[in-house]
Amino acid sequence: MRAALPTCPDDIVADDDAFARWLADRTGDLLLQVRGGGSTGAALKDAGDAAAHDLLIRLLARYRPADAVLSEEGEDDRARLEARRTWIVDPVDGTREFSEPPREDWAVHVALWESGELVSGAVALPAAGLTYATDNAPTVPARTTGPLRIAVSRSRPPDFVTALAEELGAELVPMGSAGVKVISVVRDLTDAYVHAGGQYEWDSAAPVAVARAAGLHASRADGSPLRYNQADVLLPDLLVCRPEVAQRISAFVRAYQDSMPAS
């Protein structure tokens, strides 16, 4: 049975930043209901993906009918390449963690790309009762003493990150979804998230929008610009970190890439 569509207040509809937060929150509410419905494992993953995608698509069709949408769970309508505004969404970022109650390290991503730039975004962490968005992004506090903390995948950290940690005297902090790892830098739980090995636009668009609003650095791992709403939605690598460590990390990545044998 399809979820009933919630009604968005007029003042929120009129504000893209607030609307992104509202979309992420409503989707998170639904996912908590799905998670409590008795399904487990692969069935829970599939149910969460389907319900969250359906809700987001219907809400965007109602409140932003002129905008294009790029969703992990939907067909890629190439008309988005000619659109001025495209919503880039990941209905459930971290389906593995979502399917393992009571894990909290999964997220809902909602971002708006407009005329070449990410302009709004929200990342909801429904199981933790938290949402971070561009309408009220926190200011990341000054870094305290101690080793740098680098967020990495708990299942497949890139090989070079171990070498990077040794170079910087950093400690690795494993955790779940890409959104959770980026937001860990916003939350001052880590100082950097460095990824290589393949992601897609929906994995990072909303977290990057929020991270930038919080004053953090966000780029490709080698320091080159991130580009969204592209024909090829693969974004192979990502760096989100405190600005003061960005140059050291990207320089290491470039040197590491240069040392690799040509394929």
NORBELBEL-V375939 format. One record per residue. RES is the residue in one letter. PHI is phi in degrees with one decimal (none if undefined). PSI is psi in degrees with one decimal (999 if undefined). OMEGA is omega in degrees with one decimal (* if undefined). Layout:
RES/PHI/PSI/OMEGA + RES/PHI/PSI/OMEGA
//
This chain:
M/none/132.9/-178.6 + R/-73.3/146.0/176.9 + A/-70.6/141.9/174.3 + A/-65.9/143.5/-179.9 + L/-77.8/123.6/174.1 + P/-70.3/155.7/178.7 + T/-96.5/128.3/-179.3 + C/-90.6/129.0/177.5 + P/-58.7/147.4/-174.8 + D/-58.5/-38.7/-177.4 + D/-67.9/-30.2/177.2 + I/-77.0/-40.4/177.2 + V/-56.6/-35.4/-175.6 + A/-77.2/-6.9/-173.1 + D/-126.2/112.6/-175.9 + D/-60.1/-39.5/179.8 + D/-63.1/-49.5/179.7 + A/-65.4/-36.1/-179.9 + F/-66.5/-39.4/176.4 + A/-60.1/-44.1/177.7 + R/-61.7/-45.0/-178.3 + W/-61.6/-43.0/177.8 + L/-61.1/-45.7/-179.8 + A/-63.6/-40.5/-179.5 + D/-66.5/-44.0/-178.4 + R/-66.7/-37.1/177.5 + T/-67.4/-40.0/176.5 + G/-62.4/-40.2/177.3 + D/-57.9/-45.3/-179.6 + L/-64.6/-41.2/-179.4 + L/-63.9/-34.9/176.3 + L/-66.2/-35.5/175.7 + Q/-65.5/-44.4/178.6 + V/-61.6/-41.6/-178.7 + R/-64.0/-29.8/179.8 + G/-89.9/7.1/-173.9 + G/-87.2/-1.6/174.9 + G/104.0/-12.5/178.0 + S/-73.8/157.2/179.3 + T/-138.9/165.6/171.8 + G/55.0/-135.0/-176.5 + A/-62.7/-34.8/179.5 + A/-64.2/-38.2/178.4 + L/-68.9/-42.1/176.4 + K/-56.2/-50.2/-176.8 + D/-64.3/-41.6/-179.1 + A/-65.3/-41.1/178.7 + G/-64.9/-48.6/179.0 + D/-57.1/-47.4/-175.4 + A/-66.5/-45.7/-177.2 + A/-67.0/-43.5/-177.7 + A/-67.3/-43.5/178.2 + H/-61.5/-46.2/-178.9 + D/-59.5/-44.3/-179.2 + L/-64.6/-46.7/-178.8 + L/-61.7/-44.3/-178.4 + I/-63.9/-41.3/-179.3 + R/-70.1/-37.9/178.2 + L/-67.1/-41.2/178.0 + L/-66.9/-36.5/177.3 + A/-64.6/-34.8/180.0 + R/-75.9/-46.6/-170.1 + Y/-100.9/-17.1/178.0 + R/-137.2/57.9/-173.3 + P/-63.7/-23.1/-178.1 + A/-85.8/-10.1/-176.0 + D/-90.2/150.6/173.5 + A/-83.1/162.2/-179.9 + V/-135.7/134.4/170.7 + L/-120.6/114.3/-178.4 + S/-125.0/142.6/176.8 + E/-55.9/-35.2/-173.1 + E/-94.0/2.2/-177.7 + G/-116.1/166.9/173.5 + E/-68.4/146.0/-178.9 + D/-84.0/106.0/175.7 + D/-81.9/109.1/-173.9 + R/-67.8/-8.6/174.6 + A/-60.3/-20.6/179.5 + R/-61.0/-25.8/-177.4 + L/-68.5/-19.8/177.1 + E/-102.6/-2.5/-175.8 + A/-80.4/149.7/174.6 + R/-78.9/-30.8/-177.7 + R/-131.3/131.4/177.9 + T/-136.1/126.5/172.8 + W/-84.4/127.6/-179.7 + I/-112.8/113.8/-170.8 + V/-129.4/146.3/169.8 + D/-122.5/101.8/-174.0 + P/-57.5/-38.8/173.9 + V/-139.1/107.2/175.4 + D/-93.4/112.3/-175.5 + G/97.4/55.3/-178.0 + T/-63.9/-31.0/178.0 + R/-61.1/-48.1/-179.5 + E/-67.6/-37.0/176.5 + F/-58.1/-37.0/-176.4 + S/-83.5/5.7/-178.4 + E/-122.5/64.7/177.3 + P/-54.3/142.0/7.2 + P/-98.5/29.8/-179.0 + R/-53.8/143.0/-179.4 + E/-108.8/-7.4/-170.7 + D/-91.2/62.2/171.1 + W/-140.2/164.9/-168.2 + A/-151.7/168.6/169.5 + V/-118.7/130.1/-178.1 + H/-113.2/130.5/174.6 + V/-137.1/120.1/179.1 + A/-134.3/152.4/174.8 + L/-119.0/122.3/172.5 + W/-100.8/133.0/179.6 + E/-140.8/122.3/174.6 + S/51.1/42.4/173.3 + G/98.7/-5.0/-175.9 + E/-133.7/151.8/167.7 + L/-77.0/122.3/-174.7 + V/-114.5/-20.8/179.4 + S/-147.5/154.5/177.7 + G/-171.1/157.1/176.6 + A/-149.2/141.3/174.5 + V/-125.9/113.0/177.0 + A/-96.6/137.1/172.0 + L/-113.1/79.4/-167.7 + P/-58.7/-40.8/-177.3 + A/-68.8/-21.3/177.4 + A/-96.1/-5.7/-178.9 + G/68.9/31.1/-176.2 + L/-126.6/145.8/171.8 + T/-139.9/133.3/177.3 + Y/-117.3/130.3/-174.0 + A/-148.1/165.1/-177.5 + T/-73.5/-11.1/179.0 + D/-77.9/-16.7/-179.8 + N/-160.3/55.3/-176.8 + A/-68.5/138.5/-180.0 + P/-72.0/156.7/171.8 + T/-89.2/122.3/-178.5 + V/-70.9/127.2/-177.2 + P/-68.9/161.5/177.6 + A/-58.9/145.0/-177.3 + R/-70.9/137.5/175.1 + T/-88.8/174.9/179.8 + T/-72.5/166.2/-178.6 + G/117.7/170.8/-178.4 + P/-66.7/149.9/172.3 + L/-60.2/147.1/179.0 + R/-114.8/123.0/-177.7 + I/-115.7/120.8/177.6 + A/-75.1/135.0/178.8 + V/-139.1/162.4/176.0 + S/-63.0/139.0/178.3 + R/-76.3/-14.6/-176.7 + S/-114.0/-30.8/-175.1 + R/-146.6/62.7/177.6 + P/-64.9/139.7/178.8 + P/-63.2/146.1/-175.2 + D/-56.8/-39.5/-172.7 + F/-70.3/-17.3/-176.5 + V/-67.5/-33.0/176.1 + T/-63.1/-43.7/177.3 + A/-65.9/-38.3/177.2 + L/-62.0/-44.0/179.8 + A/-61.1/-39.4/177.9 + E/-66.0/-40.9/-179.7 + E/-63.0/-39.3/-175.0 + L/-95.7/-3.8/-174.7 + G/64.7/37.0/-174.0 + A/-100.7/162.3/173.3 + E/-109.2/145.6/-179.8 + L/-93.8/136.3/-177.9 + V/-121.7/100.3/-178.0 + P/-75.5/141.9/176.4 + M/-160.2/179.5/-170.3 + G/-79.5/-116.6/-165.1 + S/-61.3/160.6/178.4 + A/-59.1/-43.2/179.2 + G/-60.9/-41.8/178.5 + V/-62.8/-39.2/-178.6 + K/-68.3/-43.5/177.1 + V/-62.9/-45.9/-178.3 + I/-66.8/-22.9/175.5 + S/-62.8/-29.2/175.9 + V/-74.1/-41.5/175.7 + V/-59.3/-38.0/-177.1 + R/-82.8/0.6/-177.5 + D/61.8/30.3/171.7 + L/-88.1/-24.5/174.7 + T/-139.7/171.7/179.5 + D/-107.2/-17.4/-177.2 + A/-159.8/152.3/168.8 + Y/-130.1/122.1/-179.7 + V/-123.8/125.2/-178.0 + H/-130.1/143.0/169.8 + A/-148.1/148.8/178.8 + G/120.2/4.7/172.3 + G/113.9/115.1/168.1 + Q/-141.8/174.1/178.3 + Y/-122.4/167.4/-174.9 + E/-54.3/-40.5/-177.6 + W/-68.6/-20.0/178.3 + D/-69.3/-30.4/-171.6 + S/-123.5/-14.3/-172.1 + A/-57.5/-55.3/-178.4 + A/-64.9/-47.3/177.6 + P/-58.7/-38.6/179.4 + V/-66.1/-41.8/178.1 + A/-58.8/-43.2/-179.7 + V/-68.8/-43.8/-179.3 + A/-60.3/-43.2/178.7 + R/-64.7/-39.7/178.1 + A/-63.3/-26.6/178.6 + A/-86.8/1.8/176.7 + G/91.4/12.6/-178.7 + L/-89.8/161.2/174.3 + H/-83.2/139.0/174.8 + A/-143.3/126.6/-178.1 + S/-160.3/-179.5/164.0 + R/-63.7/162.5/-174.8 + A/-60.9/-28.4/179.8 + D/-89.5/5.4/178.3 + G/95.5/-6.1/179.8 + S/-76.1/162.0/-172.3 + P/-68.6/150.1/170.2 + L/-86.7/138.2/178.0 + R/-128.9/134.8/-176.0 + Y/-120.8/167.4/-175.1 + N/56.0/47.3/178.8 + Q/-96.8/162.9/177.6 + A/-61.2/-43.5/174.9 + D/-97.2/114.2/-173.4 + V/-85.4/2.7/176.4 + L/-72.3/129.2/172.1 + L/-122.2/99.7/-167.0 + P/-64.9/-27.4/-174.3 + D/-150.0/166.5/-172.6 + L/-156.8/142.1/171.3 + L/-132.3/120.5/170.7 + V/-126.2/125.5/-174.6 + C/-161.8/173.3/170.3 + R/-62.7/139.4/-176.3 + P/-56.2/-33.4/-174.3 + E/-71.6/-14.2/178.9 + V/-109.7/-1.0/-174.2 + A/-61.4/-45.9/-175.4 + Q/-65.3/-40.0/179.9 + R/-63.8/-42.4/-177.5 + I/-70.1/-47.5/-178.0 + S/-65.7/-34.1/177.0 + A/-65.0/-40.3/177.3 + F/-62.9/-43.9/-179.1 + V/-61.8/-43.7/179.4 + R/-62.5/-42.5/179.1 + A/-65.4/-39.0/179.1 + Y/-64.6/-44.2/179.2 + Q/-63.1/-40.4/-179.5 + D/-65.1/-27.6/-178.0 + S/-81.2/-12.6/-178.2 + M/-76.5/141.8/178.4 + P/-64.7/143.9/178.8 + A/-63.6/138.9/-179.9 + S/-87.4/999/*
//
